[in-house]
């Protein structure tokens, strides 16, 4: 699977506006196993809480980042985490 390979070699993965859904194993399965830092961005408080619960259960020792903001408002910060300039 191409997505799984990309997730496996990434150092940082930015997730924007994607809700944690148990049935989306093709996304969240590889993400729970990666050593990459996950940068999760959404202005939705409920989605942040769902991500925090998922991360606590599947990646308890990770240094994942949660940005409670829209993509537009967090663009510069996202670029810094992703080392895009």
MARVO-343464 format. One line per 4 residues: their letters; for each residue x, z, y of N, C-alpha, C. Coordinates in Angstrom, 1 decimal. Layout:
N
a) X Z Y X Z Y X Z Y ~ ...
END
This chain:
85
xxxx) 0.8 0.0 -1.2 0.0 0.0 0.0 0.9 0.0 1.2 ~ 0.7 -0.9 2.1 1.5 -1.1 3.3 1.4 0.1 4.2 ~ 0.2 0.6 4.4 0.0 1.8 5.3 0.8 3.0 4.8 ~ 0.7 3.3 3.5 1.4 4.4 2.9 2.9 4.2 3.0
xxxx) 3.4 3.0 2.9 4.9 2.8 3.1 5.3 3.1 4.5 ~ 4.5 2.6 5.5 4.8 2.8 6.9 4.7 4.3 7.2 ~ 3.7 5.0 6.7 3.6 6.4 7.0 4.8 7.2 6.4 ~ 5.2 6.7 5.2 6.3 7.4 4.5 7.7 7.3 5.2
xxxx) 7.9 6.3 6.0 9.2 6.2 6.7 9.2 6.5 8.2 ~ 8.0 6.8 8.7 7.9 7.1 10.1 8.4 8.5 10.5 ~ 8.9 8.6 11.7 9.4 9.9 12.2 8.2 10.6 13.0 ~ 7.5 9.8 13.7 6.4 10.2 14.5 5.2 9.3 14.3
xxxx) 4.0 9.9 14.1 2.8 9.1 14.0 1.8 9.5 15.0 ~ 1.3 8.6 15.8 0.3 9.0 16.8 -1.1 8.6 16.3 ~ -2.0 9.5 16.3 -3.4 9.3 15.8 -4.3 9.5 17.0 ~ -5.0 8.4 17.3 -5.8 8.4 18.6 -7.3 8.2 18.2
xxxx) -8.1 9.2 18.4 -9.5 9.1 18.3 -10.1 8.9 16.9 ~ -9.3 9.2 15.8 -9.7 9.1 14.5 -10.1 10.5 13.9 ~ -11.3 10.6 13.5 -11.8 11.9 13.0 -11.3 12.1 11.5 ~ -11.0 13.3 11.2 -10.6 13.7 9.8 -11.9 13.6 9.0
xxxx) -11.8 12.7 8.0 -12.9 12.5 7.0 -12.4 12.6 5.6 ~ -12.9 13.5 4.8 -12.4 13.6 3.5 -12.4 12.3 2.7 ~ -13.4 11.5 2.9 -13.6 10.3 2.1 -12.6 9.2 2.6 ~ -11.9 9.4 3.6 -10.9 8.4 4.1 -9.5 8.8 3.5
xxxx) -9.5 8.9 2.2 -8.2 9.3 1.5 -7.1 8.3 1.8 ~ -7.4 7.1 2.0 -6.4 6.1 2.2 -5.6 6.3 3.5 ~ -6.2 7.1 4.4 -5.6 7.5 5.7 -5.0 8.9 5.6 ~ -5.8 9.9 5.2 -5.4 11.3 5.3 -4.6 11.7 4.1
xxxx) -4.6 11.0 3.0 -3.8 11.3 1.8 -2.3 11.1 2.2 ~ -1.9 9.9 2.6 -0.5 9.6 3.0 -0.1 10.5 4.2 ~ -1.0 10.8 5.1 -0.6 11.6 6.3 -0.3 13.0 5.9 ~ -1.0 13.6 4.9 -0.7 14.9 4.5 0.6 15.1 3.8
xxxx) 1.1 14.0 3.3 2.4 14.0 2.6 3.6 13.6 3.4 ~ 3.4 13.1 4.6 4.5 12.6 5.4 5.3 13.8 6.0 ~ 6.6 13.5 6.2 7.4 14.5 6.9 7.4 14.2 8.4 ~ 6.7 13.1 8.8 6.6 12.8 10.2 5.9 13.8 11.0
xxxx) 6.2 13.9 12.3 5.4 14.7 13.2 4.1 13.9 13.6 ~ 3.0 14.5 13.4 1.7 13.8 13.8 1.3 14.3 15.2 ~ 1.0 13.3 16.0 0.5 13.5 17.4 -0.9 13.1 17.4 ~ -1.8 14.1 17.4 -3.3 13.8 17.4 -3.9 13.9 18.7
xxxx) -4.5 12.8 19.2 -5.0 12.8 20.5 -6.5 12.4 20.5 ~ -7.3 13.3 21.2 -8.7 13.1 21.4 -9.2 14.1 22.4 ~ -10.2 13.7 23.2 -10.7 14.7 24.2 -11.8 15.5 23.5 ~ -12.2 15.2 22.3 -13.3 15.9 21.6 -12.8 17.2 20.9
xxxx) -13.3 18.3 21.4 -12.9 19.6 20.9 -13.3 19.8 19.4 ~ -14.4 19.3 19.0 -14.8 19.4 17.5 -13.8 18.6 16.7 ~ -13.3 17.4 17.1 -12.4 16.7 16.3 -11.0 17.4 16.3 ~ -10.6 18.0 17.4 -9.4 18.8 17.4 -9.5 19.9 16.4
xxxx) -10.6 20.6 16.3 -10.8 21.7 15.4 -10.7 21.2 13.9 ~ -11.4 20.1 13.7 -11.3 19.5 12.3 -9.9 19.2 11.9 ~ -9.1 18.6 12.9 -7.7 18.2 12.6 -6.9 19.5 12.4 ~ -7.1 20.5 13.2 -6.4 21.8 13.0 -6.7 22.4 11.6
xxxx) -7.9 22.4 11.2 -8.3 22.9 9.9 -7.6 22.1 8.8 ~ -7.7 20.8 8.9 -7.0 19.9 7.9 -5.5 20.1 7.9 ~ -4.9 20.2 9.0 -3.5 20.4 9.1 -3.1 21.7 8.5 ~ -3.8 22.8 8.8 -3.5 24.1 8.3 -3.6 24.1 6.7
xxxx) -4.6 23.4 6.2 -4.8 23.3 4.8 -3.8 22.4 4.1 ~ -3.3 21.4 4.7 -2.5 20.4 4.0 -1.0 20.3 4.5 ~ -0.8 20.8 5.7 0.5 20.7 6.4 0.9 22.0 7.1 ~ 0.8 23.1 6.4 0.9 24.4 7.1 2.2 24.6 7.8
xxxx) 3.3 23.9 7.5 4.6 24.2 8.1 5.0 23.0 9.0 ~ 4.1 22.2 9.3 4.4 21.0 10.2 4.5 21.5 11.7 ~ 5.0 20.6 12.4 5.1 20.8 13.9 4.2 19.8 14.6 ~ 3.0 19.6 14.1 2.1 18.6 14.6 1.7 18.9 16.0
xxxx) 1.4 17.9 16.8 1.0 18.1 18.2 -0.4 17.7 18.4 ~ -1.2 18.5 19.1 -2.5 18.2 19.5 -2.7 18.0 21.0 ~ -3.2 16.8 21.3 -3.4 16.5 22.7 -4.9 16.5 23.0 ~ -5.4 17.4 23.7 -6.8 17.4 24.0 -7.0 16.6 25.3
xxxx) -7.0 15.3 25.1 -7.1 14.4 26.2 -7.5 13.0 25.8 ~ -7.9 12.2 26.7 -8.2 10.8 26.4 -6.9 10.1 26.3 ~ -6.9 8.9 25.6 -5.8 8.1 25.5 -5.2 7.7 26.8 ~ -6.1 7.4 27.7 -5.7 7.0 29.1 -4.9 8.1 29.8
xxxx) -5.5 9.3 29.7 -4.9 10.4 30.4 -3.6 10.9 29.7 ~ -3.5 10.7 28.5 -2.3 11.2 27.7 -1.3 10.1 27.4 ~ -1.5 8.9 28.0 -0.6 7.7 27.7 0.9 8.0 27.8 ~ 1.3 8.6 29.0 2.7 8.8 29.2 3.2 9.8 28.2
xxxx) 2.5 10.9 27.9 2.9 11.9 27.0 3.0 11.3 25.5 ~ 2.0 10.5 25.2 2.1 9.8 23.9 3.3 8.9 23.8 ~ 3.6 8.2 24.8 4.8 7.3 24.8 6.1 8.2 24.7 ~ 6.2 9.3 25.3 7.3 10.2 25.1 7.5 10.7 23.7
xxxx) 6.4 11.1 23.1 6.4 11.6 21.7 6.8 10.4 20.7 ~ 6.3 9.2 21.0 6.6 8.1 20.2 7.9 7.4 20.6 ~ 8.6 7.9 21.5 9.9 7.4 22.0 9.8 5.9 22.4 ~ 8.8 5.7 23.2 8.5 4.3 23.7 8.9 4.1 25.2
x) 9.7 5.0 25.7 10.2 4.8 27.0 10.1 6.0 27.9
END
